[in-house]
Amino acid sequence: MKPFSPFLLLLPLLLLICNAGAITGGWTPIGDLHDPHILDIVEFAISEHNKQAHTKLTLTQVVKGESQVVAGINYRLLLQVKNLLGGGFAEYEAVVWEKPSDSSRQLLSFTRQPGVLVGEWEPIRNASGDPEVRGIAEFAVAEHNREAKRQLRFVSVVEGEEQVVAGMKYRLVLRARDGGGKEAEYEAVVWEKALKKFRQLISFTLLPNQN
């Protein structure tokens, strides 16, 4: 008969201690940001945010990432994304909780980071028929009238571009009619912070050969 080892009595206690220590661990850098599982979590985070916030972001780069053992695993990921509705780029921090045992996931937060990655000017699709773009153009004409003591009347949006800044810039070509009934095309640049309901007219210029 083999001698009894006291270690066998301690083994359950040691396992309990090890498991308890794994309940909440420190954040550990993720070595391979291109790992298919990590990219799957990233796509989940962006998809969930798009559904919740009614946005249309798409991934351009995973900048960095960390993981943390909890009752499952937390993933904290810094993402560079492109706004397909706004045409610019920005960085967001996404935190996702995953429970591998039953494949459940939850987006805990999705936060835009300080500092602005200014995007390029991108064409606005259907600018002439978009009610929001029309509202911005009407605002531009009204602000110009107030500042320049004019009496232009908005007619239509011809075309437009937008650029992500600290908010959104709109560069619109619009048609307006003066008090004598003459129509001309103008370029208006408007800065908007939609969440703060803020708009500012940056410039309003008569386009060449419109006199």
C-alpha positions, 0 to 999 in steps of 0.5 A: 500500500502506497503511503498517503501524501498530505499534498492530496489534502491540500490540492483542492485548496490550492485549486480553489486559491488559483481559481479565486485569483483568476476571478479578476486579474490585471490587464495584459497586452494582447500579443497578436492583434490580428488574431482571428478571434480578436478581430471577431471581437472587434467586429462584434463591438463595432456592429453592436455600437452601430446598432445601438447608436445608429451609426455606420462605422467600419474598422480601419485598424486595431491600434492596441488591445488588452485582456483581463480575466474576470468571470470570463474575459474583458477585452479593451481595444483601441480602434481606428474606424471610418465613419461611412456616413461622415467620411472621416476617421476617429479612434474609439476605445471598445470594452467587450466582455466575453464568456467563452464557456457559452460563447456569450458577449456583451459590449460594455462601452464604446467611447470616442477618444480625445483628439480628432483625426481629421478626415478627408473631404468626402462626397455626400451621397444624394446631397440634393435630396437629403433633408438634413443637408437641406436643413444645413444649407437653409441655415447657411443662407439664413446666417449669411442674410443675418450677417451680411444684411442680405435677403437671399432665399434658399432654392436647392442644394447642388452638391456637397462634401463633408469632413470629420473634425471636432464634429462635422464640416459641410461644404455645400454648393447651393442655389439661392435667389436674391430680392430681384429674383436672380438665382446664383450658386454659392459655396457655404461651409458649415461646422456642426456638432450634432450632439450639442445642437451647435452650428456655425457658418464658416464661409459663404462665397459667391461662386465665380461667373455668377454675377 
